[in-house]
Each structure stands twice: as C-alpha cells, then as structure tokens.
Amino acid sequence: MMLRQLTAKSYLLALSLFGLLLFALFGFNLLLRGDAVEEIILQEKQQAAKAELRRAVTTVIDDAQQILEELAQWDEIHQQLGDPTHYVYWREMRLHKSQQFPAYLRGMELYSRERKALVELPYQSFPATLPGRRLTLTSREGREYLVAYGPIPDRNGGTDVSGYLGIQIDFAQAIRQLNRFVEIDPKSLDLGFVRDGPVDVGSLVSNIDYALVEEPTASRLGSILVSSLRDFFLLFATMLVVFYFTVSLLFVRPLAQLERYIDRLRHGGREGPVLSVKSLPAVAELVTVRDSLEEYQRELDMARTRLDKQNIELWDLAHEDSLTGVKNRLAFDEDWKELIALARDKRIDISLMLLDCDFFKAINDTYGHEVGDRVIQSIAESLQEVLREGEQLYRLGGDEFTTVLINAGRDEAHQVALRCVESVQHHAFKQLGIKETIKLSVGLAHANGIDIANLSELPRQADVAMYHAKSSTRDKIVHYVPNLEQDAAALVSNRIVGAVLHALESGEGIEMHYQPLVDTNGQRPEYYEALVRINEPGGLIRPVDIFPIIARRRLDVELDKAVLRAVEKDLQSGLFPQGAGVSVNISGALLALNDFCEFFGGLSKYLDRHPIIIEITETSFISHLQHASDCLRKMRQNGFLVALDDFGSGYSSIRYLANMPVDIVKFDISMVHDLNKDQRTRIIVEHAANMITTAGYKLVAEGIENAEILQRAQALGPSHLQGYLFGHPKPLRMFADA
C-alpha cells in the first residue's frame, strides 16, 4: 500500500504542532499532579486536624477530672458538707472568687452521701438528685456545658465518701483555653449539635464542625504552577519559532528549489538550481545532491542510447521461450491477432495444430524436472525438424505446443501432424534414461477460404479436438468436427466449458468460498483461504472441473483477475469477519506479468482492516524466480503477506527457500499425511518443519481431517492449521447467517 506523500514544509508544520501538543500534554499533566498534591496536603491537614481535635476534647475531659479531684480535697468543701447553713452564700459569693474556680468553670453543686443536693433551689442548673452518669453534655441558653460528677472521699480514711461533687464547664471556652491549635481555627469550632446525653469522645470529634487554618504555600501551589507553565511556554514557543524558520531557510526552501530543478531535468532542462539562503550559507549536502543529479543526468543520456539498442533484443527475448528457444505464448497471441486482421479479406486455407505430450506430468514426477525440461527441448527440436519452411512453432506452456499452417487444408495439415507425431515417437529419449515411449496428442482445426470469418474459433476447436485425442488410445490425431461437441460426454464438458468461459468474460457466477485457517494455540480462525467456485443454473462448478479448462485454454491470468475482483467485492460488502485475514491463490502466469503489482490496487485499501496473503506455489515461484522475487518484495513493502503454497510437492524448495521473500510456508497435504507413514518419512517431515519454524517462517499444516492427523501435525510446531476438521469452504453469506 502506497503511503501518502507530504512536502517537507508539511512535515515541519506537523513536527511543530506535535511539539505544541506534547507541551500541552505536559502542562495538563503537571496541573493534574498539582491538584493531586493539593488534595494530598488537604487530606493530611484534615487528618491532623481531626487528631488535634481529639486531643483537645480529651484534654478538656481530663481537666474536668482533675478539677473534681482538687475540689474534693478543699477544706471549704468539707466544711460545707459538715454544716450547709451558709452553703448558698458560700457557693454564690466565696466559690467564684476562689483560685480553685477557673474562668471556664461555670457552676458547682454539692451532694450528700444520700446523693441529694445540699440545698434545693428552684433556679439551680444541677439536678436535685445525683445522676448515674459521670460525664454528660448539655446545652443551655445557647452554650454547651460539660457536666462532671465525682465522689468526695471521707477524710477519716477508708472507702467511705463524705458526699459528691458536680461541676459545670463551658465546653467551648475550655477547649479553646486549654489547647493550642495548629491545624484548626479555634474561632470556627461549632458545638451547636450538643443534646443532653453521655459523653463519647469519638462522637464528639466526628460531630464538631471546624475550619482549617489556611496554608499559604499550599493554596498558592496552583498559581505557582500556572505562572511557571506560562513562562516555560513563552520560552518553548520562542525556541519553536526559531527552529521553524531556521529549518525552513536551511532545508525546506532549498529542497523546493531542488525539486524544481529535478522537474527541469525531467523535461530536458540543464540549468542548475540556486541553493542559497540570504542570511545563511547553503547546506553542503544539498549542494552535493544537486551535483550528483547533474552527473546522473549525463549518465542517463548515455544509458538511453544503449537502452534503445537493448530494447530490440529484449523484445525478442520477451517473445521467445527461454527453455526451447521457440516462440512463446505472448508471441502466439500477438501473431494470431495479426493473422486474423490480415486474413479477414483473404481466401486462404488456414489450419491450427495443437500438440500435447501424453502423460508428461508422470514423466516429470518420475524422472525429475531436469529430465522433464530436456524432454520438452527434444520435442521442440523434433517438431521444428518436420515443419514446413516459414512455419513457426510456439510453446504455449508446459508440454503444449502449437503452430499455424497457412494454405494447408485438412489433408496437408494431417500429413504435417503425422510427421510431427512420428518424429517425436522415434526420437532417442532413451538416452535421457526414459524407458517409456513419448507420444503426442494432436488436435487440428481448419478454416477454409470461404469460411474465414470463423478463424477466431480455431483455438477453441483445436482444444476440443486435442481433448478427444488425449482421451483416445488409438486416434492420436483428431480433426475438429461439430459432432465432437455433440457427444454426450462432451456435452457435459462443453456446458461446463461454456459456463467457465462466460463467467470469466462477464464476471457472472464467480463465487468465492472461504476455508478457515486456525491459530494452533486457541484453534480460532485468524484468516480464510479464498477458493473459487462458479455458480450456474446446472449447479455449482468446483475446482476439479474448473482448473482443467483453465489449464488447457491458458486462462490462468483471466481467472486470477476474476478471483481478485470477487475477493475485493466480498471485502467491500462488510460481511467478511472483522479483523480476519484473507489469502488469495495466484498463478505463475499472473506472477510473470510486468504489471503484476497493479492488479492488487483494489485490495490494498482493505489492508488496515484485513491482513491479505498472496499464495504462490513453489513451482510457479521457481519458474520465474528473479522476477517473482522482485514483485513479491514490493508487495510485502506495500503491506501484503506472502505464503509459499504446496511446500514439499516440488523439487527445489529447500534450495531456494532462504532467498524467497515469503512470510508463511504451507506444508503440502501430502507431507502432512506422510506423518502416518514409516518412521523415516515422519522424521524427514518433522526436521523440515523444525528448520522452517527455526528460520522464522510461520508454518501452516494443511489437510487436517481428523483428530489423529491433528495430533501428529501439532508435533511439527505449526503456527496455523487448515482442514475439514476445522471447517469446510463456504460462501461469505453463510458467515453472516452464523
């Protein structure tokens, strides 16, 4: 996927804005931390204030107890208990002037041994009978009083008491007078909650309202932070402005000048750029780049002359089969189109001969690809020896050849075909170590001078004829006649052929089915392999029927394009599982095209939502090794992943794997099933898997059909598993219904 390009000025602006954003985030974080510090200070002050208030309340209560003990030892108290005649006068006049009576002590009452007040007065604030509680709080006339009671010991000794003493303390005055507050403002103490009842220190502390002493440093923390941030921002902004204009003068403007210079070079101009700054010297590296570009332009001029000569040679190479030296399919396609155009108004007989080697795949698999390549070379040499002068031999691919016979009717074409078959049959293939007889199947199609309009049908007709020749054990040279397409067996084949060709031409009926590849650990689908099907009125056409037609007619590129369009349409529908990847199988024919990467432009826009894997068989890869490597490296740079499919089914996987630009290796199903064979085979497969995973590739084990194969496959250490055990291929609409 190509990234969007930005100018140097845009990057500079983005960097400046990024710096401002970082500063804003820094300042915001600092303010948050300042608020947090203030909150922590406040919490600590509140805890300290609560402890201070608890100590103050405890001090008042302890002081009340001490006053009781001191008054109980006062002689005058004992005198009044002995003779209460002047008690009222003594309490109202003498007691308040005594040093034993602190300012916050607002009242006192004496009780006899019988717990009765010495003198009952209607206006006294103490109860007539001594209550059972030692300490009580009461509120009277808007003030809160702590009332404490205690015994007066008998001076004769023993445990007897002479009477009892009650005191009344102004609680608010006592708590302020007896304590020095640090955290609490004593003027803010509010005891308005008090009701008559027992004294409990905890409840007193929790119910007394108060205000904290203001802390100037803590309260100013926020303003200090804001002021510091403002000063730092001014400094940062100044540095950013200086940085922006300096970089703009030194780099952005010279780069723009250099860009205009390159444009002039592209259009043939030669004048150099002026890489200068009014107040600053030019950057030496940019001047070096300018000089290098000029030198490069001179070298390009020299190279252009050489390339013009080489282009002619490259054109010849592009139209020549590298293995046999005869013309290739590209040359045939171009020559055939030219022939159709030239013969449109001519009355000449034209025959098209299609030749195919019988059982070549078996020979290739038995004797190896090197021998197979020499067989193809020998067939090409044998055919060229018997063709008439001026007749070109084309290799369409694999073991299939064709030639066009001009001014050749049915009989002449048959004689040429017969010579071709006999020449190949009598070739000394035994020198290559081949014991079997090499035979050709030949399909012939004709267009006479009065039926030249049907010339475009000859390739299809020759293909039908060759299909029957390969199916026959006797007639290895078959001429096309309409009856071949009326055969019952051929009717089914033709129905399928017609459906396949129509689907590739119109795009109708192409339907992708998707099979999951699961993660080995969680066994959850991570991506799905796209498998082509063709839906037509007669039913679903499966790959076993599709690919033979594609192979015979060399329609690999057309099928690949149709598959890519179908996968793009499925991704666009939004029904594809979110985040899941999709793998697409690509033929070697598409990989060989120079514009291979351009076919994936439609899929690249979905890479941010779905990983996309390009699957290439090792045979296709090795057949176009250098070109394939360059293309796939570029695709990986654009964000695609590459999988090497059917690993183990070819012959050079280990040799080339280290240099292949792939991310994933898929074990061929035959290798997975080989795990059930003898111990030697199993050890080889396991070591191959270990080598691949150790090298850093992801490994996919295909063909997992049951629990037994799954158990053996997991021992290989693959990253993903695929097979019917985890799911059959199904259309996308079934994912939405699930």
Backbone hydrogen bonds, N-H to C=O, Kabsch-Sander energy under -0.5 kcal/mol:
donor,donor_aa,acceptor,acceptor_aa,energy
11,Y,7,T,-2.1
12,L,8,A,-2.3
13,L,9,K,-2.7
14,A,10,S,-2.8
15,L,11,Y,-2.6
16,S,12,L,-2.3
17,L,13,L,-2.9
18,F,14,A,-2.4
19,G,15,L,-2.1
20,L,16,S,-2.3
21,L,17,L,-2.6
22,L,18,F,-2.5
23,F,19,G,-2.3
24,A,20,L,-2.7
25,L,21,L,-2.6
26,F,22,L,-2.6
27,G,23,F,-3.2
28,F,24,A,-2.8
29,N,25,L,-2.4
30,L,26,F,-2.4
31,L,27,G,-2.6
32,L,28,F,-2.4
33,R,29,N,-2.4
34,G,30,L,-2.5
35,D,31,L,-2.7
36,A,32,L,-2.2
37,V,33,R,-2.5
38,E,34,G,-2.6
39,E,35,D,-2.4
40,I,36,A,-2.5
41,I,37,V,-2.8
42,L,38,E,-2.6
43,Q,39,E,-2.5
44,E,40,I,-2.6
45,K,41,I,-2.6
46,Q,42,L,-2.6
47,Q,43,Q,-2.4
48,A,44,E,-2.6
49,A,45,K,-3.0
50,K,46,Q,-2.3
51,A,47,Q,-2.2
52,E,48,A,-2.5
53,L,49,A,-2.6
54,R,50,K,-2.2
55,R,51,A,-2.3
56,A,52,E,-2.2
57,V,53,L,-2.6
58,T,54,R,-2.4
59,T,55,R,-2.4
60,V,56,A,-2.1
61,I,57,V,-2.2
62,D,58,T,-2.8
63,D,59,T,-2.7
64,A,60,V,-2.3
65,Q,61,I,-1.9
66,Q,62,D,-2.2
67,I,63,D,-2.6
68,L,64,A,-2.1
69,E,65,Q,-2.1
70,E,66,Q,-2.5
71,L,67,I,-2.8
72,A,68,L,-2.0
73,Q,69,E,-0.6
73,Q,70,E,-1.0
74,W,71,L,-1.3
78,H,74,W,-1.4
79,Q,75,D,-2.3
80,Q,76,E,-2.2
81,L,77,I,-1.9
82,G,78,H,-1.9
83,D,79,Q,-2.8
86,H,83,D,-0.6
87,Y,84,P,-1.4
90,W,86,H,-3.0
91,R,87,Y,-2.9
92,E,88,V,-2.2
93,M,89,Y,-2.8
94,R,89,Y,-0.7
95,L,90,W,-2.6
97,K,93,M,-0.6
97,K,94,R,-0.6
98,S,94,R,-0.6
98,S,95,L,-1.0
101,F,98,S,-1.4
105,L,102,P,-1.6
106,R,104,Y,-0.9
106,R,168,Q,-2.5
107,G,168,Q,-1.1
109,E,166,G,-2.7
111,Y,164,Y,-3.1
112,S,116,K,-3.0
115,R,112,S,-2.3
117,A,128,A,-2.3
118,L,110,L,-2.1
121,L,119,V,-0.7
124,Q,121,L,-1.1
130,L,115,R,-2.8
136,T,147,V,-2.3
137,L,197,G,-2.3
138,T,145,Y,-2.5
140,R,143,R,-2.7
143,R,140,R,-1.5
145,Y,138,T,-3.3
146,L,169,I,-2.9
147,V,136,T,-2.9
147,V,145,Y,-0.6
148,A,146,L,-0.5
148,A,167,I,-2.0
149,Y,134,R,-2.2
150,G,165,L,-2.4
152,I,163,G,-2.8
154,D,160,D,-2.3
157,G,154,D,-1.5
162,S,152,I,-3.0
163,G,152,I,-1.1
164,Y,111,Y,-2.8
165,L,150,G,-3.0
166,G,109,E,-2.9
167,I,148,A,-2.6
168,Q,107,G,-2.8
169,I,146,L,-2.8
170,D,104,Y,-3.1
171,F,144,E,-1.9
171,F,169,I,-1.0
172,A,144,E,-0.6
174,A,170,D,-2.8
175,I,171,F,-2.5
176,R,172,A,-1.5
177,Q,173,Q,-2.5
178,L,174,A,-2.7
181,F,179,N,-0.6
185,D,211,A,-2.9
188,S,185,D,-1.9
189,L,186,P,-1.2
190,D,209,D,-2.5
194,V,191,L,-1.8
197,G,137,L,-1.3
199,V,135,L,-0.9
200,D,198,P,-0.5
204,L,200,D,-2.4
205,V,201,V,-2.5
206,S,202,G,-2.1
207,N,203,S,-1.1
208,I,204,L,-1.3
209,D,190,D,-1.7
209,D,207,N,-0.5
211,A,185,D,-0.5
213,V,183,E,-3.0
219,S,215,E,-2.5
220,R,216,P,-1.5
221,L,218,A,-1.2
224,I,220,R,-2.3
225,L,221,L,-2.4
226,V,222,G,-2.5
227,S,223,S,-2.3
228,S,224,I,-2.4
229,L,225,L,-2.8
230,R,226,V,-2.2
231,D,227,S,-2.1
232,F,228,S,-2.6
233,F,229,L,-2.5
234,L,230,R,-2.0
235,L,231,D,-1.9
236,F,232,F,-2.9
237,A,233,F,-3.3
238,T,234,L,-2.0
239,M,235,L,-2.2
240,L,236,F,-2.5
241,V,237,A,-2.3
242,V,238,T,-2.3
243,F,239,M,-2.7
244,Y,240,L,-2.8
245,F,241,V,-2.4
246,T,242,V,-2.2
247,V,243,F,-2.6
248,S,244,Y,-2.3
249,L,245,F,-2.3
250,L,246,T,-2.7
251,F,247,V,-2.8
252,V,247,V,-1.7
253,R,248,S,-2.6
255,L,251,F,-2.6
256,A,252,V,-2.1
257,Q,253,R,-2.3
258,L,254,P,-2.6
259,E,255,L,-2.3
260,R,256,A,-2.1
261,Y,257,Q,-2.0
262,I,258,L,-2.2
263,D,259,E,-2.1
264,R,260,R,-2.0
265,L,261,Y,-2.3
266,R,262,I,-2.4
267,H,263,D,-1.5
268,G,265,L,-1.6
269,G,264,R,-3.7
275,L,273,P,-0.9
276,S,274,V,-1.4
277,V,280,L,-0.9
287,V,283,V,-1.7
288,T,284,A,-2.2
289,V,285,E,-2.1
290,R,286,L,-2.3
291,D,287,V,-2.3
292,S,288,T,-2.5
293,L,289,V,-2.4
294,E,290,R,-1.9
295,E,291,D,-2.1
296,Y,292,S,-2.8
297,Q,293,L,-2.5
298,R,294,E,-1.8
299,E,295,E,-2.0
300,L,296,Y,-2.3
301,D,297,Q,-2.0
302,M,298,R,-1.5
303,A,299,E,-2.6
304,R,300,L,-2.6
305,T,301,D,-1.0
306,R,302,M,-1.3
307,L,303,A,-2.8
308,D,304,R,-2.0
309,K,305,T,-1.1
310,Q,306,R,-2.1
311,N,307,L,-2.5
312,I,308,D,-0.8
313,E,309,K,-1.0
314,L,310,Q,-3.0
315,W,311,N,-2.3
316,D,312,I,-1.7
317,L,313,E,-2.3
318,A,314,L,-2.7
319,H,315,W,-1.1
319,H,316,D,-0.6
320,E,317,L,-1.4
321,D,326,V,-3.7
325,G,321,D,-2.3
327,K,393,L,-1.4
328,N,319,H,-1.6
329,R,395,R,-0.6
332,F,328,N,-2.0
333,D,329,R,-3.0
334,E,330,L,-2.1
335,D,331,A,-2.8
336,W,332,F,-3.3
337,K,333,D,-2.1
338,E,334,E,-2.1
339,L,335,D,-2.5
340,I,336,W,-2.4
341,A,337,K,-2.0
342,L,338,E,-2.2
343,A,339,L,-2.9
344,R,340,I,-0.6
345,D,342,L,-0.5
346,K,343,A,-1.2
348,I,346,K,-0.7
350,I,447,A,-2.8
351,S,405,L,-2.4
352,L,445,A,-2.8
353,M,351,S,-0.5
353,M,403,T,-2.5
354,L,443,G,-2.8
355,L,401,F,-3.1
356,D,441,S,-2.1
357,C,399,D,-1.2
358,D,439,K,-2.5
360,F,357,C,-1.0
363,I,359,F,-1.8
364,N,360,F,-2.9
365,D,361,K,-2.8
366,T,362,A,-2.2
367,Y,363,I,-2.9
368,G,364,N,-1.5
372,G,368,G,-2.1
373,D,369,H,-2.8
374,R,370,E,-1.6
375,V,371,V,-2.1
376,I,372,G,-2.1
377,Q,373,D,-2.2
378,S,374,R,-2.3
379,I,375,V,-2.5
380,A,376,I,-2.3
381,E,377,Q,-2.2
382,S,378,S,-2.5
383,L,379,I,-2.5
384,Q,380,A,-2.3
385,E,381,E,-1.5
386,V,382,S,-0.8
386,V,383,L,-0.8
387,L,383,L,-1.2
391,E,388,R,-2.0
394,Y,402,T,-2.8
395,R,327,K,-2.9
396,L,394,Y,-0.7
396,L,400,E,-1.9
397,G,400,E,-1.1
400,E,397,G,-2.2
401,F,355,L,-2.6
402,T,394,Y,-2.3
403,T,353,M,-1.8
404,V,392,Q,-0.5
405,L,351,S,-3.2
405,L,403,T,-0.5
406,I,404,V,-0.7
407,N,349,D,-2.4
408,A,349,D,-1.0
408,A,405,L,-0.7
413,A,409,G,-2.4
414,H,410,R,-2.1
415,Q,411,D,-2.1
416,V,412,E,-2.0
417,A,413,A,-2.5
418,L,414,H,-2.5
419,R,415,Q,-2.2
420,C,416,V,-2.1
421,V,417,A,-2.5
422,E,418,L,-2.5
423,S,419,R,-2.5
424,V,420,C,-2.1
425,Q,421,V,-2.4
426,H,422,E,-2.0
427,H,424,V,-1.1
429,F,427,H,-2.2
431,Q,428,A,-1.0
432,L,429,F,-1.8
433,G,430,K,-1.7
434,I,429,F,-1.3
435,K,433,G,-0.5
439,K,437,T,-0.5
441,S,356,D,-2.9
442,V,476,K,-3.3
443,G,354,L,-2.8
444,L,478,V,-2.6
445,A,352,L,-1.9
447,A,350,I,-2.7
451,D,448,N,-1.6
454,N,451,D,-1.7
455,L,452,I,-1.6
456,S,453,A,-0.5
457,E,454,N,-1.5
458,L,455,L,-1.6
461,Q,457,E,-2.5
462,A,458,L,-3.1
463,D,459,P,-1.8
464,V,460,R,-2.2
465,A,461,Q,-2.4
466,M,462,A,-2.5
467,Y,463,D,-2.2
468,H,464,V,-1.7
469,A,465,A,-2.0
470,K,466,M,-2.6
471,S,467,Y,-1.2
472,S,468,H,-1.0
476,K,474,R,-1.2
478,V,442,V,-2.6
480,Y,444,L,-2.9
484,L,481,V,-2.0
485,E,482,P,-1.4
486,Q,483,N,-1.3
487,D,483,N,-0.7
491,L,487,D,-2.4
492,V,488,A,-1.4
493,S,489,A,-1.7
494,N,490,A,-3.7
495,R,491,L,-2.5
496,I,492,V,-2.2
497,V,493,S,-3.1
498,G,494,N,-3.3
499,A,495,R,-2.2
500,V,496,I,-2.8
501,L,497,V,-2.9
502,H,498,G,-2.6
503,A,499,A,-2.4
504,L,500,V,-2.3
505,E,501,L,-2.0
506,S,502,H,-2.9
507,G,503,A,-2.3
510,I,507,G,-0.8
511,E,533,R,-2.9
513,H,531,L,-3.1
514,Y,730,K,-2.8
515,Q,529,E,-1.9
517,L,527,Y,-2.7
518,V,721,L,-2.4
519,D,524,R,-2.4
520,T,719,S,-2.1
523,Q,519,D,-2.3
526,E,517,L,-2.5
527,Y,517,L,-1.3
528,Y,581,G,-2.4
529,E,515,Q,-2.8
530,A,583,S,-3.0
531,L,513,H,-3.4
531,L,529,E,-0.5
533,R,511,E,-1.8
534,I,541,I,-2.0
535,N,509,G,-3.1
536,E,534,I,-0.6
536,E,539,G,-1.9
539,G,536,E,-2.9
541,I,534,I,-3.4
541,I,539,G,-0.5
542,R,540,L,-0.6
545,D,542,R,-1.9
546,I,542,R,-1.8
547,F,543,P,-2.4
549,I,545,D,-0.7
550,I,546,I,-2.1
551,A,547,F,-2.9
552,R,548,P,-2.4
553,R,549,I,-2.1
554,R,550,I,-0.6
554,R,551,A,-0.6
555,L,550,I,-2.3
559,L,555,L,-2.5
560,D,556,D,-2.5
561,K,557,V,-2.4
562,A,558,E,-2.0
563,V,559,L,-2.5
564,L,560,D,-2.5
565,R,561,K,-2.2
566,A,562,A,-2.2
567,V,563,V,-2.7
568,E,564,L,-2.2
569,K,565,R,-2.1
570,D,566,A,-2.1
571,L,567,V,-2.4
572,Q,568,E,-2.2
573,S,569,K,-1.3
574,G,570,D,-0.5
574,G,571,L,-0.9
575,L,570,D,-0.6
576,F,570,D,-0.6
579,G,609,R,-0.5
580,A,577,P,-1.6
581,G,526,E,-2.4
582,V,611,P,-2.3
583,S,528,Y,-2.8
584,V,613,I,-2.8
585,N,530,A,-0.5
586,I,615,E,-2.7
591,L,587,S,-1.7
592,A,588,G,-1.5
593,L,590,L,-1.5
596,F,593,L,-1.2
598,E,595,D,-0.7
599,F,595,D,-0.7
599,F,596,F,-1.3
600,F,597,C,-1.5
601,G,598,E,-1.4
604,S,600,F,-1.6
605,K,601,G,-0.6
606,Y,603,L,-2.0
607,L,604,S,-1.5
609,R,606,Y,-1.4
610,H,606,Y,-2.7
613,I,582,V,-2.5
614,I,641,L,-2.9
615,E,584,V,-3.0
615,E,613,I,-0.6
616,I,614,I,-0.5
616,I,643,A,-2.5
617,T,586,I,-0.5
618,E,645,D,-1.3
621,F,617,T,-2.4
622,I,618,E,-2.8
623,S,619,T,-1.9
624,H,620,S,-0.8
624,H,621,F,-1.0
625,L,622,I,-1.1
628,A,624,H,-3.4
629,S,625,L,-2.5
630,D,626,Q,-2.2
631,C,627,H,-2.5
632,L,628,A,-2.8
633,R,629,S,-2.1
634,K,630,D,-1.8
635,M,631,C,-2.1
636,R,632,L,-2.3
637,Q,633,R,-2.0
638,N,634,K,-1.5
639,G,636,R,-1.4
640,F,635,M,-2.3
641,L,612,I,-2.5
643,A,614,I,-2.9
644,L,664,I,-3.1
645,D,616,I,-2.6
645,D,643,A,-0.8
647,F,666,K,-2.8
649,S,646,D,-2.1
656,Y,652,S,-2.0
657,L,653,S,-2.1
658,A,654,I,-0.5
659,N,656,Y,-1.4
660,M,656,Y,-0.6
660,M,657,L,-1.4
662,V,660,M,-2.1
663,D,642,V,-3.2
664,I,642,V,-2.1
665,V,698,K,-3.0
666,K,644,L,-3.0
667,F,665,V,-0.6
667,F,700,V,-3.0
668,D,647,F,-2.8
671,M,668,D,-1.1
672,V,668,D,-1.5
673,H,669,I,-2.3
674,D,670,S,-1.4
675,L,672,V,-1.3
676,N,673,H,-1.8
677,K,674,D,-1.8
682,R,678,D,-2.1
683,I,679,Q,-2.4
684,I,680,R,-2.0
685,V,681,T,-2.3
686,E,682,R,-2.6
687,H,683,I,-2.5
688,A,684,I,-2.2
689,A,685,V,-2.3
690,N,686,E,-2.3
691,M,687,H,-2.3
692,I,688,A,-2.0
693,T,689,A,-2.5
694,T,690,N,-2.3
695,A,691,M,-1.6
696,G,693,T,-1.3
697,Y,692,I,-1.8
698,K,663,D,-2.3
700,V,665,V,-2.8
701,A,720,H,-2.0
702,E,667,F,-1.0
702,E,700,V,-0.6
704,I,722,Q,-2.5
705,E,703,G,-1.1
710,L,706,N,-2.1
711,Q,707,A,-2.3
712,R,708,E,-1.9
713,A,709,I,-3.0
714,Q,710,L,-2.5
715,A,711,Q,-0.8
716,L,713,A,-1.7
717,G,714,Q,-1.4
719,S,699,L,-1.9
720,H,699,L,-2.0
721,L,518,V,-2.1
722,Q,701,A,-2.1
723,G,516,P,-0.5
725,L,704,I,-2.4
726,F,723,G,-1.7
727,G,723,G,-0.9
730,K,514,Y,-1.4
732,L,512,M,-0.7
734,M,731,P,-1.2
735,F,731,P,-0.5
735,F,732,L,-1.4
736,A,732,L,-1.1
737,D,733,R,-1.4
738,A,734,M,-1.0
